[in-house]
Amino acid sequence: MTQKRIDSGFGYRTTADDVLSGIDLSGKYAIVTGGYSGLGLETVKALTKAGAEVLVPARRPEAAAEALAGLAEVDTLDLGDLDSVRAFAGRHLDRPVDILINNAGIMASPETRVGPGWEAQFATNHLGHYTLTNMLWPVLADGGARVVAVSSAGHRLSGIRWDDIQFTTGYDRWLAYGQAKTANILFAVELDRRGRDEGVRAFSLHPGPIMTNLQRHMTREELDERGWVDESGRAVPDFKTPEQGAATQTWAATSPRLDGLGGLYLEDCDVSENGHDYALDPEQARRLWTLSAELTGVG
């Protein structure tokens, strides 16, 4: 299927609860990375309200347990540490997974190196989730899972910098963010191609503009310059609430309208027509998968 709207009946102001109205997720098992703050937390609330059982991998498990207050199971996972990713996956290969939402991420962070010197946004947002998904493959395939990669319209800032992915010749935090979000979309394209015969389908998405902890690396001046906050420092009215921002990933993970589909980039609870061509290119998706496998030793 091409990137054309399907008139889902939902839109910009739809909430995660709205898309689950009338949907019973009893007996479904979901994993939501970063599901203890921002969009992830709202996603977990909506899924559990609809009857799903949810596991939240968390870099700060104590904070996650406090935020979730028994709403979901919590286990330790640091996406920037592949040993942590492998250990987490190894603890959770005993139950089929119906939904995997790769929600956690960082944005516009200062230059940081993880693992063998990898740029942190690419490593955390893409390579960590790539490794997690591959390590969980037996239970994803067993559950005929939907895998959801939370990307961003920020992918339009940069394609994959094939000649310098790790920013060894000079760091730009916004280009690094754009590259990582492009990687999320390409990952979903190739994962869907690889998984569809086993019943695993993948989607990526732009959640829309929302003010969450994701902006923690931005100064008030930067937020003002971009017109993201008003005079009092609150998000401008055009921004979505976290409940609205969580809608598209929740819809991607559960909507019957997406049955039999996959590899699509979504926005406002519908198929988006705003994805950049380089982020949806199947050849680049295969190339990124091959590189990711070489870097991580997985897949």
C-alpha positions as CSV (number, residue, x, y, z in Angstrom):
1,M,0.0,0.0,0.0
2,T,1.2,3.5,-0.8
3,Q,1.3,6.4,1.6
4,K,-2.3,7.6,1.2
5,R,-4.8,8.5,3.8
6,I,-7.5,5.9,4.6
7,D,-10.0,8.2,6.3
8,S,-9.8,6.5,9.7
9,G,-12.4,8.8,11.3
10,F,-9.8,10.1,13.8
11,G,-7.7,13.2,13.6
12,Y,-5.4,15.7,15.2
13,R,-7.2,16.0,18.5
14,T,-8.0,12.3,18.9
15,T,-6.8,10.8,22.2
16,A,-5.4,7.3,23.0
17,D,-8.7,6.5,24.8
18,D,-10.7,7.5,21.7
19,V,-8.9,5.1,19.4
20,L,-9.5,2.3,21.8
21,S,-13.2,2.9,22.3
22,G,-15.0,-0.4,21.7
23,I,-11.7,-2.4,21.5
24,D,-11.2,-5.1,24.0
25,L,-7.5,-5.9,24.6
26,S,-8.1,-8.5,27.3
27,G,-5.5,-11.3,27.0
28,K,-3.1,-9.1,24.9
29,Y,0.4,-8.5,26.1
30,A,2.3,-5.3,25.2
31,I,5.8,-3.9,25.8
32,V,6.2,-0.1,25.7
33,T,9.7,1.2,26.0
34,G,9.8,4.5,28.0
35,G,6.2,3.9,29.1
36,Y,6.5,5.8,32.3
37,S,6.5,9.4,31.2
38,G,5.1,11.6,28.4
39,L,3.5,9.8,25.5
40,G,4.6,6.4,26.8
41,L,2.8,6.8,30.0
42,E,-0.4,7.9,28.3
43,T,-0.1,4.9,26.0
44,V,0.3,2.5,28.8
45,K,-2.7,4.0,30.6
46,A,-4.9,3.6,27.5
47,L,-3.8,0.0,26.8
48,T,-4.3,-1.2,30.3
49,K,-7.7,0.5,30.5
50,A,-8.7,-1.5,27.4
51,G,-7.6,-4.7,29.2
52,A,-4.0,-5.3,28.0
53,E,-1.2,-6.4,30.3
54,V,1.8,-4.2,29.8
55,L,5.5,-4.5,30.5
56,V,7.5,-1.3,30.7
57,P,11.3,-1.5,30.1
58,A,12.9,1.5,32.0
59,R,16.3,3.0,32.3
60,R,15.1,4.3,35.7
61,P,13.0,1.4,37.1
62,E,12.4,3.1,40.5
63,A,11.0,6.2,38.8
64,A,9.0,4.0,36.5
65,A,7.5,2.0,39.3
66,E,6.5,5.2,41.1
67,A,5.0,6.8,37.9
68,L,3.0,3.6,37.0
69,A,1.8,2.8,40.5
70,G,1.2,-0.8,39.8
71,L,-0.4,-0.2,36.4
72,A,2.2,-2.2,34.5
73,E,5.2,-4.5,35.2
74,V,8.6,-2.8,35.1
75,D,12.0,-4.2,34.3
76,T,15.4,-2.6,33.8
77,L,16.5,-1.6,30.3
78,D,19.1,0.9,29.1
79,L,18.7,1.3,25.3
80,G,22.2,2.8,25.1
81,D,23.8,-0.3,26.5
82,L,23.4,-3.4,24.3
83,D,24.4,-5.7,27.2
84,S,21.4,-4.3,29.1
85,V,19.2,-4.8,26.0
86,R,20.3,-8.4,25.6
87,A,19.8,-9.2,29.3
88,F,16.3,-7.6,29.3
89,A,15.2,-9.6,26.2
90,G,16.6,-12.8,27.7
91,R,14.4,-12.4,30.7
92,H,11.2,-12.1,28.5
93,L,11.3,-14.9,26.0
94,D,8.7,-17.0,27.8
95,R,5.5,-15.3,26.6
96,P,4.1,-14.3,23.1
97,V,4.1,-10.5,22.6
98,D,1.2,-9.0,20.7
99,I,2.4,-5.4,20.7
100,L,5.8,-3.8,20.9
101,I,5.9,0.0,21.0
102,N,9.4,1.4,20.6
103,N,8.5,4.7,22.2
104,A,11.6,5.7,24.3
105,G,13.9,8.3,22.8
106,I,16.1,11.4,23.2
107,M,16.0,14.6,21.2
108,A,18.7,17.2,20.5
109,S,21.0,16.1,23.2
110,P,24.5,17.4,23.7
111,E,27.1,15.3,22.0
112,T,27.3,12.0,23.9
113,R,29.0,8.7,23.0
114,V,27.8,5.3,24.0
115,G,29.0,1.8,23.4
116,P,32.0,1.7,21.1
117,G,31.8,5.5,20.5
118,W,28.3,5.6,18.8
119,E,26.5,8.9,18.6
120,A,23.9,8.6,21.4
121,Q,20.7,9.7,19.5
122,F,21.3,7.2,16.7
123,A,22.4,4.5,19.2
124,T,19.5,5.0,21.6
125,N,16.6,5.8,19.3
126,H,17.6,3.3,16.6
127,L,20.3,0.7,17.4
128,G,18.9,0.0,20.9
129,H,15.4,-0.6,19.6
130,Y,16.7,-2.5,16.6
131,T,18.6,-4.9,18.9
132,L,15.6,-5.2,21.3
133,T,13.2,-6.1,18.5
134,N,15.6,-8.7,17.0
135,M,16.3,-10.2,20.4
136,L,12.6,-10.5,21.1
137,W,11.9,-11.9,17.7
138,P,10.8,-15.4,18.8
139,V,8.0,-14.1,21.0
140,L,7.0,-11.4,18.5
141,A,6.6,-13.9,15.8
142,D,4.8,-16.3,18.2
143,G,2.3,-13.5,19.0
144,G,1.9,-12.2,15.4
145,A,2.9,-8.9,16.9
146,R,2.5,-5.3,15.7
147,V,5.7,-3.4,16.1
148,V,5.5,0.4,16.3
149,A,8.4,2.7,15.9
150,V,7.8,6.2,17.2
151,S,9.5,8.6,14.8
152,S,8.9,12.3,14.2
153,A,8.3,14.9,11.5
154,G,11.9,15.8,12.6
155,H,13.0,13.0,10.3
156,R,12.8,15.6,7.5
157,L,15.9,17.4,9.1
158,S,18.2,14.7,7.8
159,G,18.4,11.5,5.9
160,I,20.9,8.8,6.9
161,R,24.4,10.3,6.7
162,W,26.0,7.3,5.1
163,D,29.4,8.9,5.0
164,D,29.5,9.9,8.7
165,I,26.6,8.4,10.6
166,Q,28.4,8.8,13.9
167,F,29.2,12.5,13.4
168,T,33.0,12.0,13.7
169,T,33.7,15.2,11.7
170,G,31.5,17.6,13.7
171,Y,28.3,17.2,15.7
172,D,25.0,18.9,15.1
173,R,22.4,17.8,17.6
174,W,19.4,18.5,15.3
175,L,20.8,16.7,12.3
176,A,21.6,13.8,14.7
177,Y,18.0,13.8,15.8
178,G,16.7,13.9,12.3
179,Q,18.9,11.0,11.2
180,A,17.8,8.9,14.2
181,K,14.1,9.6,13.4
182,T,14.7,8.7,9.7
183,A,16.3,5.5,11.0
184,N,13.1,4.7,12.9
185,I,11.0,4.9,9.8
186,L,13.4,2.9,7.7
187,F,13.6,0.3,10.4
188,A,9.8,-0.2,10.2
189,V,9.9,-0.5,6.5
190,E,12.4,-3.3,6.5
191,L,11.1,-5.0,9.6
192,D,7.7,-5.2,7.9
193,R,9.2,-6.7,4.8
194,R,11.0,-9.3,6.8
195,G,8.2,-10.1,9.3
196,R,5.0,-10.1,7.3
197,D,5.2,-13.8,6.3
198,E,5.3,-14.7,10.0
199,G,2.5,-12.3,10.9
200,V,4.6,-9.5,12.3
201,R,3.7,-6.1,10.9
202,A,5.5,-2.8,11.6
203,F,4.5,0.9,11.4
204,S,6.3,4.2,12.2
205,L,4.7,7.5,13.0
206,H,4.9,11.1,13.9
207,P,3.0,11.7,17.1
208,G,2.5,15.5,16.5
209,P,3.9,18.4,18.5
210,I,3.6,17.8,22.3
211,M,5.5,19.3,25.2
212,T,7.0,16.5,27.3
213,N,10.3,15.6,28.9
214,L,11.6,15.1,25.4
215,Q,12.4,18.8,25.3
216,R,14.6,18.7,28.4
217,H,17.8,19.5,26.4
218,M,16.3,22.7,25.0
219,T,16.6,26.1,26.6
220,R,13.7,28.4,27.2
221,E,15.2,30.7,24.6
222,E,15.2,27.9,22.0
223,L,11.6,27.0,22.8
224,D,10.6,30.7,22.4
225,E,12.5,31.0,19.1
226,R,10.6,28.0,17.7
227,G,7.3,29.4,19.0
228,W,6.6,26.3,21.0
229,V,5.7,28.1,24.3
230,D,3.8,31.2,25.3
231,E,4.9,34.0,27.5
232,S,4.3,32.0,30.6
233,G,6.4,29.1,29.3
234,R,3.4,26.8,28.6
235,A,3.0,24.9,25.4
236,V,1.1,26.9,22.7
237,P,-2.5,26.0,22.0
238,D,-1.6,24.3,18.7
239,F,0.3,21.7,20.5
240,K,-1.4,18.4,21.4
241,T,-1.9,17.2,24.9
242,P,0.1,14.1,25.9
243,E,-3.2,12.1,25.7
244,Q,-3.6,13.3,22.1
245,G,0.0,12.8,21.3
246,A,-0.2,9.1,22.4
247,A,-3.2,8.5,20.1
248,T,-1.3,7.6,16.8
249,Q,1.0,5.0,18.4
250,T,-1.9,3.5,20.2
251,W,-3.9,3.4,17.0
252,A,-1.0,1.9,15.1
253,A,-0.7,-0.9,17.7
254,T,-4.4,-1.8,17.8
255,S,-6.6,-0.5,15.0
256,P,-8.4,-3.2,12.9
257,R,-8.2,-0.7,10.0
258,L,-4.5,-1.6,9.7
259,D,-5.0,-5.3,9.6
260,G,-3.1,-6.7,6.6
261,L,-1.1,-3.5,6.2
262,G,2.4,-2.6,7.3
263,G,5.5,-0.6,6.6
264,L,3.6,2.6,6.6
265,Y,4.4,6.0,8.2
266,L,1.4,7.4,10.2
267,E,0.3,10.7,11.5
268,D,-2.9,12.0,13.3
269,C,-4.3,8.4,13.4
270,D,-4.1,7.9,9.7
271,V,-1.6,7.1,7.0
272,S,0.6,10.2,6.5
273,E,1.3,11.8,3.2
274,N,4.2,13.9,4.7
275,G,7.0,11.4,5.0
276,H,10.2,12.2,3.1
277,D,11.0,9.9,0.2
278,Y,14.4,9.0,1.7
279,A,12.8,7.7,4.9
280,L,10.5,5.3,3.0
281,D,13.0,4.0,0.4
282,P,13.1,0.2,0.7
283,E,16.7,0.1,-0.6
284,Q,17.9,2.5,2.1
285,A,15.9,0.5,4.6
286,R,17.7,-2.7,3.6
287,R,21.0,-0.9,3.7
288,L,20.4,0.5,7.2
289,W,19.3,-3.0,8.4
290,T,22.6,-4.5,7.1
291,L,24.6,-1.7,8.8
292,S,22.7,-2.1,12.0
293,A,23.4,-5.8,12.0
294,E,27.1,-5.2,11.5
295,L,27.3,-2.6,14.3
296,T,25.3,-4.6,16.8
297,G,26.1,-8.2,15.9
298,V,22.4,-8.9,15.9
299,G,20.0,-9.7,13.1
